């Protein structure tokens, strides 16, 4: 239990650091392992570490959520530059593939919402 508590605390700290990275980095077990350094425990021992497993479940990002976060970050960058981009420029800055930006309904909506917000603040 002590090892579970220590690793869970480290995982929370790593997830917070990853979430704050610029440009954004996806919160994955691999990214957390890079910072925490317990990759074998994070991959194989979670059945014996319920607190760590629960914290991982709460902090890991789906690819879709990550893409939306990247789009929101790119929107903020364009806003700070006082620039209204084209759709392709926003997608390129967000480093979201154009096929994802047009093929995923949630990501497509995030792109159009970001462009609308940028255009309304001209």
OpenMM code with the backbone's topology and positions (N, CA, C; nanometers):
from openmm import Vec3, app, unit

residues = "UNK UNK UNK UNK UNK UNK UNK UNK UNK UNK UNK UNK UNK UNK UNK UNK UNK UNK UNK UNK UNK UNK UNK UNK UNK UNK UNK UNK UNK UNK UNK UNK UNK UNK UNK UNK UNK UNK UNK UNK UNK UNK UNK UNK UNK UNK UNK UNK UNK UNK UNK UNK UNK UNK UNK UNK UNK UNK UNK UNK UNK UNK UNK UNK UNK UNK UNK UNK UNK UNK UNK UNK UNK UNK UNK UNK UNK UNK UNK UNK UNK UNK UNK UNK UNK UNK UNK UNK UNK UNK UNK UNK UNK UNK UNK UNK UNK UNK UNK UNK UNK UNK UNK UNK UNK UNK UNK UNK UNK UNK UNK UNK UNK UNK UNK UNK UNK UNK UNK UNK UNK UNK".split()
positions = [
    Vec3(0.0828, -0.1203, 0.0000),
    Vec3(0.0000, 0.0000, 0.0000),
    Vec3(0.0866, 0.1259, 0.0000),
    Vec3(0.1983, 0.1204, 0.0710),
    Vec3(0.2862, 0.2372, 0.0743),
    Vec3(0.3429, 0.2649, -0.0647),
    Vec3(0.3852, 0.1586, -0.1331),
    Vec3(0.4394, 0.1738, -0.2680),
    Vec3(0.3322, 0.2288, -0.3629),
    Vec3(0.2084, 0.1818, -0.3456),
    Vec3(0.0959, 0.2300, -0.4269),
    Vec3(0.0746, 0.3794, -0.4032),
    Vec3(0.0765, 0.4224, -0.2786),
    Vec3(0.0572, 0.5651, -0.2471),
    Vec3(0.1693, 0.6515, -0.3052),
    Vec3(0.2925, 0.6042, -0.2931),
    Vec3(0.4060, 0.6810, -0.3470),
    Vec3(0.3986, 0.6922, -0.4989),
    Vec3(0.3684, 0.5809, -0.5646),
    Vec3(0.3601, 0.5831, -0.7103),
    Vec3(0.2401, 0.6655, -0.7566),
    Vec3(0.1287, 0.6552, -0.6856),
    Vec3(0.0103, 0.7338, -0.7218),
    Vec3(0.0401, 0.8826, -0.7133),
    Vec3(0.1093, 0.9244, -0.6104),
    Vec3(0.1464, 1.0651, -0.5955),
    Vec3(0.2384, 1.1091, -0.7098),
    Vec3(0.3323, 1.0240, -0.7447),
    Vec3(0.4239, 1.0561, -0.8550),
    Vec3(0.3480, 1.0645, -0.9874),
    Vec3(0.2509, 0.9764, -1.0064),
    Vec3(0.1719, 0.9762, -1.1299),
    Vec3(0.0912, 1.1047, -1.1424),
    Vec3(0.0308, 1.1493, -1.0329),
    Vec3(-0.0454, 1.2751, -1.0357),
    Vec3(0.0464, 1.3905, -1.0745),
    Vec3(0.1616, 1.3981, -1.0119),
    Vec3(0.2566, 1.5051, -1.0442),
    Vec3(0.2995, 1.5013, -1.1892),
    Vec3(0.3260, 1.3819, -1.2407),
    Vec3(0.3677, 1.3683, -1.3803),
    Vec3(0.2550, 1.4099, -1.4744),
    Vec3(0.1323, 1.3687, -1.4446),
    Vec3(0.0185, 1.4045, -1.5306),
    Vec3(-0.0013, 1.5552, -1.5338),
    Vec3(0.0149, 1.6202, -1.4206),
    Vec3(0.0013, 1.7662, -1.4149),
    Vec3(0.1116, 1.8329, -1.4968),
    Vec3(0.2342, 1.7835, -1.4837),
    Vec3(0.3454, 1.8403, -1.5628),
    Vec3(0.3218, 1.8212, -1.7121),
    Vec3(0.2771, 1.7028, -1.7513),
    Vec3(0.2520, 1.6757, -1.8935),
    Vec3(0.1411, 1.7669, -1.9456),
    Vec3(0.0354, 1.7832, -1.8667),
    Vec3(-0.0751, 1.8712, -1.9072),
    Vec3(-0.0300, 2.0152, -1.9268),
    Vec3(0.0737, 2.0560, -1.8586),
    Vec3(0.1222, 2.1930, -1.8693),
    Vec3(0.2280, 2.2150, -1.9760),
    Vec3(0.2671, 2.1094, -2.0465),
    Vec3(0.3733, 2.1229, -2.1465),
    Vec3(0.3268, 2.2045, -2.2670),
    Vec3(0.4209, 2.2794, -2.3231),
    Vec3(0.3942, 2.3598, -2.4420),
    Vec3(0.4990, 2.3237, -2.5464),
    Vec3(0.4583, 2.2794, -2.6650),
    Vec3(0.3214, 2.2493, -2.7048),
    Vec3(0.2693, 2.1288, -2.6268),
    Vec3(0.1380, 2.1133, -2.6225),
    Vec3(0.0799, 2.0047, -2.5425),
    Vec3(0.1306, 1.8667, -2.5836),
    Vec3(0.1471, 1.7840, -2.4846),
    Vec3(0.1852, 1.6436, -2.5032),
    Vec3(0.0723, 1.5590, -2.4472),
    Vec3(0.0428, 1.4492, -2.5118),
    Vec3(-0.0661, 1.3624, -2.4679),
    Vec3(-0.0281, 1.2918, -2.3390),
    Vec3(-0.1229, 1.2847, -2.2459),
    Vec3(-0.1023, 1.2146, -2.1195),
    Vec3(-0.1272, 1.0658, -2.1443),
    Vec3(-0.0189, 0.9899, -2.1511),
    Vec3(-0.0241, 0.8458, -2.1733),
    Vec3(0.0595, 0.7763, -2.0661),
    Vec3(0.0461, 0.6454, -2.0579),
    Vec3(0.1308, 0.5704, -1.9641),
    Vec3(0.2776, 0.5905, -2.0002),
    Vec3(0.3078, 0.5933, -2.1299),
    Vec3(0.4468, 0.6120, -2.1728),
    Vec3(0.5017, 0.7476, -2.1287),
    Vec3(0.4212, 0.8534, -2.1475),
    Vec3(0.4662, 0.9876, -2.1087),
    Vec3(0.4851, 0.9962, -1.9577),
    Vec3(0.3933, 0.9362, -1.8830),
    Vec3(0.4058, 0.9361, -1.7366),
    Vec3(0.5285, 0.8552, -1.6955),
    Vec3(0.5496, 0.7406, -1.7589),
    Vec3(0.6670, 0.6570, -1.7287),
    Vec3(0.7967, 0.7321, -1.7541),
    Vec3(0.7987, 0.8129, -1.8606),
    Vec3(0.9187, 0.8916, -1.8901),
    Vec3(0.9555, 0.9816, -1.7733),
    Vec3(0.8545, 1.0376, -1.7069),
    Vec3(0.8808, 1.1293, -1.5957),
    Vec3(0.8979, 1.0572, -1.4622),
    Vec3(0.8209, 0.9507, -1.4422),
    Vec3(0.8214, 0.8806, -1.3134),
    Vec3(0.9297, 0.7736, -1.3091),
    Vec3(0.9523, 0.7079, -1.4210),
    Vec3(1.0568, 0.6078, -1.4289),
    Vec3(1.0192, 0.4692, -1.3811),
    Vec3(0.8934, 0.4409, -1.3606),
    Vec3(0.8501, 0.3079, -1.3147),
    Vec3(0.7672, 0.2397, -1.4223),
    Vec3(0.8200, 0.2294, -1.5425),
    Vec3(0.7372, 0.1815, -1.6531),
    Vec3(0.6894, 0.0385, -1.6321),
    Vec3(0.7728, -0.0502, -1.5787),
    Vec3(0.7285, -0.1883, -1.5613),
    Vec3(0.6171, -0.1961, -1.4569),
    Vec3(0.6265, -0.1173, -1.3499),
    Vec3(0.5198, -0.1168, -1.2496),
    Vec3(0.3915, -0.0596, -1.3073),
    Vec3(0.4032, 0.0461, -1.3855),
    Vec3(0.2841, 0.1075, -1.4423),
    Vec3(0.2158, 0.0142, -1.5423),
    Vec3(0.2913, -0.0726, -1.6046),
    Vec3(0.2336, -0.1612, -1.7053),
    Vec3(0.1882, -0.2950, -1.6483),
    Vec3(0.2568, -0.3455, -1.5483),
    Vec3(0.2333, -0.4836, -1.5069),
    Vec3(0.1779, -0.5013, -1.3669),
    Vec3(0.1946, -0.4050, -1.2798),
    Vec3(0.1591, -0.4256, -1.1393),
    Vec3(0.0356, -0.3487, -1.0953),
    Vec3(-0.0425, -0.2996, -1.1881),
    Vec3(-0.1561, -0.2152, -1.1497),
    Vec3(-0.2639, -0.2915, -1.0731),
    Vec3(-0.2723, -0.4225, -1.0916),
    Vec3(-0.3716, -0.5011, -1.0170),
    Vec3(-0.3443, -0.4963, -0.8672),
    Vec3(-0.2180, -0.4802, -0.8314),
    Vec3(-0.1800, -0.4721, -0.6900),
    Vec3(-0.1712, -0.3279, -0.6410),
    Vec3(-0.1995, -0.2327, -0.7292),
    Vec3(-0.1906, -0.0907, -0.6946),
    Vec3(-0.3187, -0.0198, -0.7348),
    Vec3(-0.4244, -0.0390, -0.6573),
    Vec3(-0.5549, 0.0171, -0.6967),
    Vec3(-0.5577, 0.1702, -0.6998),
    Vec3(-0.4861, 0.2337, -0.6107),
    Vec3(-0.4860, 0.3807, -0.6093),
    Vec3(-0.4167, 0.4351, -0.7344),
    Vec3(-0.3036, 0.3786, -0.7686),
    Vec3(-0.2325, 0.4211, -0.8892),
    Vec3(-0.3173, 0.3942, -1.0128),
    Vec3(-0.3812, 0.2771, -1.0190),
    Vec3(-0.4658, 0.2430, -1.1333),
    Vec3(-0.5810, 0.3410, -1.1468),
    Vec3(-0.6409, 0.3779, -1.0358),
    Vec3(-0.7522, 0.4733, -1.0375),
    Vec3(-0.7064, 0.6109, -1.0845),
    Vec3(-0.5912, 0.6540, -1.0387),
    Vec3(-0.5388, 0.7845, -1.0789),
    Vec3(-0.5024, 0.7840, -1.2271),
    Vec3(-0.4458, 0.6758, -1.2751),
    Vec3(-0.4157, 0.6660, -1.4175),
    Vec3(-0.5447, 0.6762, -1.4997),
    Vec3(-0.6476, 0.6021, -1.4580),
    Vec3(-0.7753, 0.6081, -1.5300),
    Vec3(-0.8294, 0.7504, -1.5362),
    Vec3(-0.8098, 0.8249, -1.4298),
    Vec3(-0.8627, 0.9615, -1.4242),
    Vec3(-0.7809, 1.0599, -1.5084),
    Vec3(-0.6535, 1.0311, -1.5316),
    Vec3(-0.5663, 1.1287, -1.5971),
    Vec3(-0.5268, 1.0954, -1.7412),
    Vec3(-0.5355, 0.9698, -1.7818),
    Vec3(-0.4963, 0.9345, -1.9184),
    Vec3(-0.5923, 0.9979, -2.0177),
    Vec3(-0.5376, 1.0440, -2.1306),
    Vec3(-0.6164, 1.1131, -2.2325),
    Vec3(-0.6423, 1.0244, -2.3532),
    Vec3(-0.7645, 1.0279, -2.4011),
    Vec3(-0.7921, 0.9633, -2.5289),
    Vec3(-0.7275, 1.0501, -2.6377),
    Vec3(-0.7077, 0.9931, -2.7530),
    Vec3(-0.6485, 1.0692, -2.8630),
    Vec3(-0.7405, 1.1840, -2.9021),
    Vec3(-0.8705, 1.1620, -2.8955),
    Vec3(-0.9672, 1.2654, -2.9315),
    Vec3(-0.9600, 1.3845, -2.8345),
    Vec3(-0.9557, 1.3569, -2.7058),
    Vec3(-0.9444, 1.4632, -2.6059),
    Vec3(-0.8132, 1.5390, -2.6243),
    Vec3(-0.7071, 1.4659, -2.6538),
    Vec3(-0.5778, 1.5294, -2.6769),
    Vec3(-0.5827, 1.6220, -2.7978),
    Vec3(-0.6428, 1.5770, -2.9063),
    Vec3(-0.6521, 1.6618, -3.0261),
    Vec3(-0.7307, 1.7896, -2.9973),
    Vec3(-0.8377, 1.7780, -2.9219),
    Vec3(-0.9159, 1.8970, -2.8863),
    Vec3(-0.8303, 1.9913, -2.8022),
    Vec3(-0.7529, 1.9358, -2.7105),
    Vec3(-0.6646, 2.0202, -2.6280),
    Vec3(-0.5596, 2.0886, -2.7145),
    Vec3(-0.5059, 2.0183, -2.8145),
    Vec3(-0.4076, 2.0787, -2.9055),
    Vec3(-0.4716, 2.1925, -2.9859),
    Vec3(-0.5941, 2.1730, -3.0292),
    Vec3(-0.6642, 2.2776, -3.1052),
    Vec3(-0.6868, 2.3994, -3.0170),
    Vec3(-0.7276, 2.3779, -2.8933),
    Vec3(-0.7478, 2.4903, -2.8012),
    Vec3(-0.6168, 2.5636, -2.7736),
    Vec3(-0.5075, 2.4885, -2.7642),
    Vec3(-0.3760, 2.5511, -2.7457),
    Vec3(-0.3401, 2.6362, -2.8679),
    Vec3(-0.3600, 2.5802, -2.9879),
    Vec3(-0.3285, 2.6554, -3.1100),
    Vec3(-0.4139, 2.7815, -3.1187),
    Vec3(-0.5395, 2.7705, -3.0789),
    Vec3(-0.6277, 2.8884, -3.0764),
    Vec3(-0.5692, 2.9961, -2.9853),
    Vec3(-0.5238, 2.9568, -2.8692),
    Vec3(-0.4662, 3.0534, -2.7747),
    Vec3(-0.3399, 3.1183, -2.8311),
    Vec3(-0.2593, 3.0408, -2.9023),
    Vec3(-0.1378, 3.0955, -2.9633),
    Vec3(-0.1753, 3.1992, -3.0692),
    Vec3(-0.2705, 3.1657, -3.1557),
    Vec3(-0.3136, 3.2619, -3.2579),
    Vec3(-0.3740, 3.3868, -3.1936),
    Vec3(-0.4488, 3.3681, -3.0860),
    Vec3(-0.5079, 3.4836, -3.0180),
    Vec3(-0.3984, 3.5735, -2.9623),
    Vec3(-0.2953, 3.5148, -2.9034),
    Vec3(-0.1863, 3.5956, -2.8472),
    Vec3(-0.1096, 3.6692, -2.9570),
    Vec3(-0.1086, 3.6122, -3.0765),
    Vec3(-0.0441, 3.6777, -3.1916),
    Vec3(-0.1382, 3.7759, -3.2603),
    Vec3(-0.2619, 3.7814, -3.2128),
    Vec3(-0.3667, 3.8652, -3.2732),
    Vec3(-0.3805, 3.8330, -3.4220),
    Vec3(-0.3902, 3.7046, -3.4492),
    Vec3(-0.3949, 3.6551, -3.5853),
    Vec3(-0.5143, 3.5607, -3.6003),
    Vec3(-0.5886, 3.5744, -3.7092),
    Vec3(-0.6986, 3.4828, -3.7389),
    Vec3(-0.6518, 3.3914, -3.8519),
    Vec3(-0.6309, 3.2640, -3.8210),
    Vec3(-0.5753, 3.1726, -3.9206),
    Vec3(-0.6823, 3.1140, -4.0126),
    Vec3(-0.6344, 3.0520, -4.1181),
    Vec3(-0.7227, 2.9686, -4.1980),
    Vec3(-0.7421, 2.8376, -4.1221),
    Vec3(-0.8385, 2.7606, -4.1649),
    Vec3(-0.8617, 2.6307, -4.1017),
    Vec3(-0.7360, 2.5445, -4.1095),
    Vec3(-0.6734, 2.5405, -4.2261),
    Vec3(-0.5551, 2.4555, -4.2419),
    Vec3(-0.4390, 2.5051, -4.1557),
    Vec3(-0.4254, 2.6356, -4.1387),
    Vec3(-0.3187, 2.6889, -4.0530),
    Vec3(-0.3427, 2.6517, -3.9063),
    Vec3(-0.4685, 2.6562, -3.8634),
    Vec3(-0.5022, 2.6172, -3.7256),
    Vec3(-0.4706, 2.4696, -3.7042),
    Vec3(-0.5126, 2.3864, -3.7976),
    Vec3(-0.4886, 2.2420, -3.7871),
    Vec3(-0.3385, 2.2124, -3.7894),
    Vec3(-0.2649, 2.2819, -3.8744),
    Vec3(-0.1199, 2.2625, -3.8841),
    Vec3(-0.0513, 2.3037, -3.7534),
    Vec3(-0.0882, 2.4196, -3.6990),
    Vec3(-0.0271, 2.4657, -3.5734),
    Vec3(-0.0599, 2.3706, -3.4587),
    Vec3(-0.1823, 2.3170, -3.4605),
    Vec3(-0.2232, 2.2232, -3.3557),
    Vec3(-0.1561, 2.0867, -3.3716),
    Vec3(-0.0932, 2.0662, -3.4877),
    Vec3(-0.0283, 1.9389, -3.5190),
    Vec3(-0.1259, 1.8224, -3.5120),
    Vec3(-0.2455, 1.8485, -3.5637),
    Vec3(-0.3491, 1.7475, -3.5749),
    Vec3(-0.3594, 1.7170, -3.7235),
    Vec3(-0.3508, 1.5931, -3.7604),
    Vec3(-0.3566, 1.5592, -3.9025),
    Vec3(-0.4857, 1.6066, -3.9672),
    Vec3(-0.4774, 1.6502, -4.0912),
    Vec3(-0.5963, 1.7017, -4.1591),
    Vec3(-0.7035, 1.5941, -4.1729),
    Vec3(-0.6639, 1.4677, -4.1855),
    Vec3(-0.7646, 1.3613, -4.1941),
    Vec3(-0.8397, 1.3456, -4.0621),
    Vec3(-0.7714, 1.3681, -3.9513),
    Vec3(-0.8372, 1.3626, -3.8199),
    Vec3(-0.9268, 1.4843, -3.8028),
    Vec3(-0.8774, 1.5998, -3.8457),
    Vec3(-0.9540, 1.7240, -3.8299),
    Vec3(-1.0831, 1.7216, -3.9103),
    Vec3(-1.0877, 1.6445, -4.0163),
    Vec3(-1.2096, 1.6368, -4.0972),
    Vec3(-1.2847, 1.5056, -4.0759),
    Vec3(-1.2175, 1.4029, -4.0269),
    Vec3(-1.2802, 1.2723, -4.0137),
    Vec3(-1.3375, 1.2407, -3.8780),
    Vec3(-1.3099, 1.3236, -3.7790),
    Vec3(-1.3602, 1.2996, -3.6437),
    Vec3(-1.4553, 1.4126, -3.6086),
    Vec3(-1.5789, 1.3775, -3.5776),
    Vec3(-1.6826, 1.4780, -3.5544),
    Vec3(-1.6478, 1.5728, -3.4394),
    Vec3(-1.5971, 1.5201, -3.3308),
    Vec3(-1.5635, 1.6028, -3.2144),
    Vec3(-1.4486, 1.6979, -3.2476),
    Vec3(-1.3476, 1.6483, -3.3166),
    Vec3(-1.2321, 1.7308, -3.3521),
    Vec3(-1.2727, 1.8361, -3.4551),
    Vec3(-1.3548, 1.7968, -3.5522),
    Vec3(-1.4042, 1.8916, -3.6527),
    Vec3(-1.4803, 2.0059, -3.5855),
    Vec3(-1.5644, 1.9713, -3.4899),
    Vec3(-1.6407, 2.0731, -3.4164),
    Vec3(-1.5464, 2.1642, -3.3373),
    Vec3(-1.4442, 2.1078, -3.2756),
    Vec3(-1.3480, 2.1884, -3.1997),
    Vec3(-1.2759, 2.2869, -3.2913),
    Vec3(-1.2403, 2.2433, -3.4114),
    Vec3(-1.1732, 2.3311, -3.5073),
    Vec3(-1.2654, 2.4456, -3.5466),
    Vec3(-1.3902, 2.4137, -3.5839),
    Vec3(-1.4807, 2.5211, -3.6266),
    Vec3(-1.5158, 2.6147, -3.5108),
    Vec3(-1.5299, 2.5614, -3.3895),
    Vec3(-1.5558, 2.6475, -3.2735),
    Vec3(-1.4376, 2.7412, -3.2474),
    Vec3(-1.3160, 2.6883, -3.2564),
    Vec3(-1.1970, 2.7713, -3.2339),
    Vec3(-1.1887, 2.8820, -3.3386),
    Vec3(-1.2140, 2.8473, -3.4637),
    Vec3(-1.2117, 2.9501, -3.5695),
    Vec3(-1.3194, 3.0546, -3.5483),
    Vec3(-1.4374, 3.0121, -3.5062),
    Vec3(-1.5460, 3.1074, -3.4793),
    Vec3(-1.5078, 3.2040, -3.3664),
    Vec3(-1.4496, 3.1490, -3.2607),
    Vec3(-1.4091, 3.2362, -3.1495),
    Vec3(-1.2999, 3.3343, -3.1927),
    Vec3(-1.2053, 3.2869, -3.2730),
    Vec3(-1.0982, 3.3752, -3.3204),
    Vec3(-1.1536, 3.4853, -3.4119),
    Vec3(-1.2455, 3.4502, -3.4981),
    Vec3(-1.3042, 3.5481, -3.5906),
    Vec3(-1.3898, 3.6505, -3.5172),
    Vec3(-1.4556, 3.6070, -3.4109),
    Vec3(-1.5447, 3.6998, -3.3390),
    Vec3(-1.4655, 3.8013, -3.2545),
    Vec3(-1.3378, 3.7767, -3.2352),
    Vec3(-1.2570, 3.8680, -3.1535),
    Vec3(-1.1629, 3.9525, -3.2374),
    Vec3(-1.1927, 3.9652, -3.3641),
    Vec3(-1.1051, 4.0461, -3.4519),
    Vec3(-1.1083, 4.1911, -3.4129),
] * unit.nanometer
topology = app.Topology()
chain = topology.addChain("A")
for resn in residues:
    res = topology.addResidue(resn, chain)
    for name in ("N", "CA", "C"):
        topology.addAtom(name, app.Element.getBySymbol(name[0]), res)
